[in-house]
Amino acid sequence: MTAPSTIDVINIEGLVGLFGPTVAAVGLILTVWWRMDAKIESAAEKAHDTEKALADFKLKVAEEYASWETVKSIETRLTERMDGLAEQVMKMPDAIVDRIMKYLIKQ
């Protein structure tokens, strides 16, 4: 076996000197990539959970709360009913006086 020549030693040392930092840089990039991917997946899961919660809330609101048409209908009915009651209240003093007069006249 022959001793390695100076050129071969320099080339091997040069290659190791070149590949060492390259492997370290690739390792760093892959580590950062892996961590960012994990954070992205976590954020995607949170977004999915939030979307599901929002959909559930929208369904609950749709089931439990009245529409504007229903509210307007109820308001109209109540207003009509209150107008009728107001008329009855306004006629009450006359009715009371009439009853008193009928009672006094009978005696």
Buried (B, 14 or more C-beta within 10 A) or exposed (E): EEEEEEEEEEEEEEEEEEEEEEEEEEEEEEEEEEEEEEEEEEEEEEEEEEEEEEEEEEEEEEEEEEEEEEEEEEEEEEEEEEEEEEEEEEEEEEEEEEEEEEEEEEE
